[in-house]
Amino acid sequence: MQWSKTLLLAAGFMAITTAAQAKQTICVFDFVGKNGDVFALMKDYQLAAKNWGADIELKVNQSESVIAEDFKAGKCDGVSITGMRGRQFNKFTGSLDAIGAIPDLKLAVKVMQGLASPVFAKYMTNGKYEVVGVIPVGDAYLLVNDRNINTVAKAAGKKIAVLDYDEAQKIMVQQIGAQAVSADVTNFGSKFNNHQVDIIGAPAAAFKPLELHKGLGTKGAIVNYPILQVTGNIIIRPDKFPQGFGQKSRDWVKSQLPRAFTILGKMKSDIPAKYWMDVPAADKPGYQKLMRESRINLTKRGVYDPKMMKLLWQFRCKENASNFECSLRDEDYK
């Protein structure tokens, strides 16, 4: 009898040890594949995670939709995907890319550094998912195939690529009277390059790998006015990882934000000056008001998280207290 008890205890101990040593699989979206910048960052993450008790195996895929579905099906213990795609797992962090909510990359980094604080840990978990890192992918700009499309009014009737899973983009395009053309992260660039659409939104990081100069040609331009911040999310099933992994991960990602800021800045400066088209200073308040109205509307529709919208409003007004919106309370959600 004593022997059987001993064997049961030993078997239980071995099972616990085996579970603790089990590898975690993180599926990584990188449209360049294993040679991309995202995968390079995740290899550093993989190494750092050993210090937090995890043994991560990385699997890269150039289809973000496949990765998201594999994560939902339990084929991945974690994912590295865009914030827009990640919104289905956590609306709070998935609202960082709200239209006009973060006006520049510098403020985006400040916001992300703040969100890494344990104070926000409760907002990082949603059901069986936990956001363990938010990284900037950069300011998103409108790319037009004709410089004459230099106002919102002139975008009416034009074909604009919209990510098929992002309701916010579809609504925005409808509001300006343009034609929405369904796309995803893997093909929106080729649709622009092949003249299937007239306008796309993209960060500077996408310019070189997607060869977007082909779509711009000699007549096109990049409108030098950020419309939103593109973000990347690392999301896990916390029950598959060691206890306390999430906060350690967020702290590490926070330490990498200055590096990301420098890399993204260089990517923008590497784009030839001939492609940029500045927005007249007199037009900027109008664009800001248009984006603000759209953001408020989308929050009311349930697309964006009101807690995040209030937080970002506070960040913007801390940066620029004289901004007209700071005396308005529309985004001071209770």
C-alpha positions as CSV (number, residue, x, y, z in Angstrom):
1,M,0.0,0.0,0.0
2,Q,2.8,2.3,0.9
3,W,4.5,1.6,-2.4
4,S,1.4,2.5,-4.4
5,K,1.1,5.8,-2.5
6,T,4.7,6.6,-3.2
7,L,4.3,5.8,-6.9
8,L,1.2,8.0,-7.1
9,L,3.0,10.9,-5.5
10,A,6.0,10.4,-7.8
11,A,3.7,10.3,-10.9
12,G,1.9,13.4,-9.7
13,F,5.2,15.2,-9.2
14,M,6.4,14.2,-12.7
15,A,3.2,15.4,-14.2
16,I,3.6,18.8,-12.5
17,T,7.2,19.0,-13.6
18,T,6.4,18.0,-17.2
19,A,3.6,20.6,-17.3
20,A,5.9,23.3,-16.0
21,Q,8.5,22.4,-18.7
22,A,6.0,22.2,-21.5
23,K,6.8,24.5,-24.4
24,Q,4.5,27.4,-25.2
25,T,3.8,28.1,-28.9
26,I,3.5,31.7,-30.0
27,C,2.3,32.3,-33.5
28,V,3.8,35.4,-35.1
29,F,2.3,37.5,-37.9
30,D,5.0,39.1,-40.1
31,F,4.1,39.8,-43.7
32,V,7.8,39.5,-44.6
33,G,8.1,36.1,-42.8
34,K,11.2,35.0,-40.9
35,N,13.2,37.8,-42.3
36,G,10.9,40.5,-40.9
37,D,11.4,43.0,-38.1
38,V,8.5,41.6,-36.1
39,F,9.9,38.1,-36.1
40,A,13.3,39.5,-35.2
41,L,11.8,41.3,-32.1
42,M,10.0,38.1,-31.1
43,K,13.2,36.1,-31.2
44,D,14.6,38.5,-28.6
45,Y,11.3,38.1,-26.7
46,Q,11.7,34.3,-26.9
47,L,15.1,34.6,-25.3
48,A,14.0,37.0,-22.6
49,A,11.0,34.7,-21.7
50,K,13.4,32.0,-20.5
51,N,14.0,34.2,-17.5
52,W,10.3,34.2,-16.7
53,G,10.1,30.4,-16.8
54,A,8.7,30.0,-20.3
55,D,10.1,27.9,-23.1
56,I,8.6,29.5,-26.2
57,E,8.5,28.0,-29.7
58,L,7.9,30.6,-32.4
59,K,5.9,29.9,-35.5
60,V,5.7,32.6,-38.2
61,N,2.9,33.0,-40.7
62,Q,2.3,35.7,-43.3
63,S,-1.5,35.3,-43.0
64,E,-2.8,37.2,-39.9
65,S,-6.3,35.8,-40.2
66,V,-5.0,32.2,-40.1
67,I,-3.0,33.1,-36.9
68,A,-6.0,34.6,-35.2
69,E,-8.2,31.6,-36.0
70,D,-5.4,29.2,-34.8
71,F,-5.2,31.1,-31.6
72,K,-9.0,30.9,-31.0
73,A,-8.8,27.1,-31.8
74,G,-6.1,26.6,-29.2
75,K,-3.4,25.7,-31.8
76,C,-1.3,28.6,-30.5
77,D,-0.8,29.5,-26.8
78,G,0.0,33.1,-27.8
79,V,0.1,35.4,-30.8
80,S,1.8,38.5,-32.0
81,I,-0.7,40.3,-34.2
82,T,-1.9,43.9,-35.0
83,G,-4.0,45.7,-32.5
84,M,-6.9,45.9,-35.0
85,R,-7.0,42.2,-35.3
86,G,-6.4,41.9,-31.6
87,R,-9.4,44.0,-30.7
88,Q,-11.6,40.8,-30.8
89,F,-9.5,39.5,-27.8
90,N,-9.3,42.8,-25.9
91,K,-11.2,45.9,-26.9
92,F,-9.3,48.1,-24.4
93,T,-5.9,47.7,-26.0
94,G,-7.5,47.1,-29.4
95,S,-8.8,50.7,-29.2
96,L,-5.3,52.3,-29.2
97,D,-5.6,52.5,-33.0
98,A,-8.8,54.6,-32.8
99,I,-9.0,57.2,-35.5
100,G,-7.0,60.4,-34.5
101,A,-6.8,59.2,-30.9
102,I,-3.0,59.3,-30.7
103,P,-1.6,62.1,-32.9
104,D,2.0,61.1,-33.1
105,L,4.4,58.2,-32.4
106,K,6.1,60.0,-29.5
107,L,2.9,60.2,-27.6
108,A,2.1,56.6,-28.6
109,V,5.3,55.4,-26.9
110,K,4.4,57.5,-23.7
111,V,0.9,55.9,-23.7
112,M,2.3,52.4,-24.1
113,Q,4.9,52.9,-21.4
114,G,2.0,54.0,-19.1
115,L,-0.1,50.9,-20.0
116,A,2.7,48.6,-18.9
117,S,2.2,49.7,-15.3
118,P,0.6,47.1,-12.9
119,V,-2.1,49.7,-12.4
120,F,-3.6,48.7,-15.8
121,A,-3.1,44.9,-15.3
122,K,-6.8,44.4,-14.7
123,Y,-7.6,45.8,-18.2
124,M,-5.1,43.5,-19.9
125,T,-7.1,40.3,-19.1
126,N,-10.3,39.6,-20.9
127,G,-11.8,36.1,-20.3
128,K,-9.2,33.5,-21.2
129,Y,-6.9,36.0,-23.0
130,E,-4.3,38.4,-21.6
131,V,-2.4,41.2,-23.5
132,V,1.2,40.9,-22.4
133,G,2.7,43.6,-24.6
134,V,1.7,46.5,-26.8
135,I,4.3,47.8,-29.3
136,P,4.1,50.6,-31.8
137,V,4.1,49.9,-35.5
138,G,4.0,53.6,-36.4
139,D,1.9,56.4,-37.6
140,A,-0.6,55.4,-40.4
141,Y,-0.7,57.7,-43.3
142,L,-3.0,57.9,-46.3
143,L,-1.3,57.0,-49.6
144,V,-3.1,58.4,-52.7
145,N,-2.4,57.5,-56.3
146,D,-3.0,61.1,-57.4
147,R,-1.8,64.2,-55.5
148,N,-5.0,66.0,-56.6
149,I,-6.8,63.9,-53.9
150,N,-5.7,66.5,-51.3
151,T,-9.0,67.0,-49.4
152,V,-11.7,64.8,-47.9
153,A,-14.2,66.1,-50.4
154,K,-11.9,64.9,-53.3
155,A,-11.8,61.4,-51.8
156,A,-15.6,61.0,-52.5
157,G,-16.2,58.3,-55.0
158,K,-12.6,57.0,-54.9
159,K,-11.8,53.4,-54.1
160,I,-10.3,52.9,-50.6
161,A,-9.0,49.6,-49.3
162,V,-10.5,48.7,-45.9
163,L,-9.5,45.8,-43.7
164,D,-12.5,43.4,-44.0
165,Y,-12.6,42.7,-40.2
166,D,-12.4,46.4,-39.1
167,E,-15.8,47.9,-38.8
168,A,-14.3,51.4,-38.0
169,Q,-12.7,51.7,-41.4
170,K,-15.9,50.7,-43.3
171,I,-17.9,53.3,-41.4
172,M,-15.3,56.0,-42.0
173,V,-15.2,55.4,-45.7
174,Q,-19.0,55.5,-45.9
175,Q,-19.0,58.8,-44.1
176,I,-16.8,60.5,-46.7
177,G,-18.7,59.1,-49.6
178,A,-15.9,56.8,-50.9
179,Q,-16.1,53.2,-52.1
180,A,-14.9,50.6,-49.6
181,V,-12.9,47.8,-51.2
182,S,-12.4,44.8,-48.9
183,A,-8.8,43.8,-48.2
184,D,-6.6,42.3,-45.5
185,V,-3.1,43.0,-44.3
186,T,-1.6,40.5,-46.8
187,N,-3.1,42.1,-50.0
188,F,-4.0,45.7,-49.4
189,G,-0.6,46.8,-50.7
190,S,-0.9,44.8,-53.9
191,K,-4.4,46.2,-54.5
192,F,-2.9,49.7,-54.3
193,N,0.1,48.7,-56.5
194,N,-2.1,47.1,-59.1
195,H,-4.4,50.1,-59.2
196,Q,-7.4,48.2,-57.8
197,V,-7.8,51.0,-55.2
198,D,-7.0,54.7,-55.2
199,I,-6.2,55.1,-51.5
200,I,-4.8,53.0,-48.7
201,G,-3.7,53.7,-45.1
202,A,-0.4,52.3,-44.1
203,P,2.5,53.0,-41.7
204,A,6.0,53.9,-42.9
205,A,7.1,50.4,-41.9
206,A,5.1,48.9,-44.8
207,F,6.5,51.2,-47.5
208,K,9.6,49.2,-48.4
209,P,8.5,45.6,-47.8
210,L,5.3,46.1,-49.7
211,E,7.0,48.2,-52.5
212,L,4.3,50.9,-52.2
213,H,6.3,53.2,-54.4
214,K,4.8,51.2,-57.3
215,G,1.3,52.3,-56.4
216,L,2.4,55.9,-55.9
217,G,4.0,56.0,-59.3
218,T,4.9,59.6,-60.5
219,K,1.5,61.2,-59.6
220,G,0.8,59.8,-56.1
221,A,1.8,60.9,-52.6
222,I,1.9,60.1,-48.9
223,V,-0.3,62.6,-47.0
224,N,2.0,63.7,-44.2
225,Y,-0.7,63.7,-41.5
226,P,-1.1,60.7,-39.2
227,I,-4.6,59.4,-39.1
228,L,-4.0,56.7,-36.4
229,Q,-1.4,54.7,-34.7
230,V,-0.8,51.1,-35.8
231,T,0.0,48.8,-32.9
232,G,1.2,45.3,-32.4
233,N,-0.2,43.1,-29.6
234,I,1.3,40.1,-27.9
235,I,-1.6,38.1,-26.5
236,I,-1.5,34.8,-24.6
237,R,-3.7,32.2,-22.9
238,P,-2.3,32.9,-19.3
239,D,-3.2,29.3,-18.1
240,K,-0.5,28.0,-20.6
241,F,2.2,30.2,-19.1
242,P,3.9,30.5,-15.7
243,Q,2.2,32.5,-13.0
244,G,3.1,36.2,-13.2
245,F,4.3,35.9,-16.8
246,G,2.1,38.7,-18.1
247,Q,3.5,41.5,-16.0
248,K,7.1,40.4,-16.6
249,S,6.4,40.4,-20.3
250,R,4.8,43.9,-20.2
251,D,7.8,45.2,-18.3
252,W,10.2,43.8,-20.9
253,V,8.2,45.1,-23.8
254,K,8.2,48.6,-22.1
255,S,12.0,48.4,-22.1
256,Q,12.0,47.9,-25.9
257,L,9.8,50.9,-26.7
258,P,12.7,53.4,-27.1
259,R,14.4,51.0,-29.5
260,A,11.1,50.6,-31.5
261,F,10.7,54.4,-31.6
262,T,14.2,54.8,-33.2
263,I,13.7,52.0,-35.7
264,L,10.3,53.4,-36.8
265,G,11.7,56.9,-37.1
266,K,14.4,55.7,-39.4
267,M,11.9,53.9,-41.6
268,K,10.0,57.1,-42.1
269,S,13.1,59.2,-42.8
270,D,14.2,56.5,-45.4
271,I,11.2,57.2,-47.5
272,P,12.2,59.6,-50.3
273,A,11.1,63.2,-49.7
274,K,9.5,63.4,-53.1
275,Y,6.7,61.1,-52.0
276,W,5.5,63.3,-49.1
277,M,2.7,65.8,-49.4
278,D,2.2,68.2,-46.5
279,V,-1.3,69.3,-45.3
280,P,-1.7,73.1,-45.0
281,A,-1.8,74.2,-41.4
282,A,-5.2,75.9,-41.9
283,D,-6.7,72.5,-42.9
284,K,-5.5,70.5,-39.9
285,P,-8.1,71.6,-37.3
286,G,-10.8,70.5,-39.8
287,Y,-9.3,67.1,-40.1
288,Q,-8.9,66.8,-36.3
289,K,-12.6,67.7,-35.8
290,L,-13.7,65.2,-38.4
291,M,-11.7,62.4,-36.8
292,R,-12.9,63.3,-33.4
293,E,-16.5,63.2,-34.5
294,S,-16.0,59.8,-36.1
295,R,-14.2,58.5,-33.0
296,I,-17.1,59.6,-30.7
297,N,-19.6,58.0,-33.1
298,L,-17.6,54.7,-33.2
299,T,-17.4,54.6,-29.5
300,K,-21.1,55.0,-29.2
301,R,-21.5,52.2,-31.6
302,G,-19.4,50.0,-29.4
303,V,-16.4,49.7,-31.7
304,Y,-14.0,51.5,-29.4
305,D,-13.6,51.1,-25.6
306,P,-14.8,54.2,-23.7
307,K,-12.3,53.7,-20.9
308,M,-9.4,53.8,-23.5
309,M,-11.0,56.8,-25.2
310,K,-11.1,58.7,-21.9
311,L,-7.5,57.8,-21.1
312,L,-6.2,58.9,-24.6
313,W,-8.2,62.2,-24.3
314,Q,-6.4,62.8,-21.0
315,F,-3.0,62.0,-22.5
316,R,-3.6,64.4,-25.5
317,C,-4.7,67.2,-23.2
318,K,-1.7,66.7,-20.9
319,E,0.5,67.1,-24.0
320,N,-1.4,70.1,-25.3
321,A,-3.8,71.7,-22.8
322,S,-4.7,74.5,-25.3
323,N,-6.2,72.0,-27.8
324,F,-9.9,72.9,-28.4
325,E,-11.1,69.4,-27.4
326,C,-9.8,69.8,-23.8
327,S,-12.6,72.1,-22.8
328,L,-15.1,69.6,-24.3
329,R,-16.3,66.6,-22.3
330,D,-17.6,64.3,-25.1
331,E,-14.8,61.7,-24.4
332,D,-14.8,62.1,-20.6
333,Y,-16.7,58.8,-20.3
334,K,-17.7,57.8,-16.8
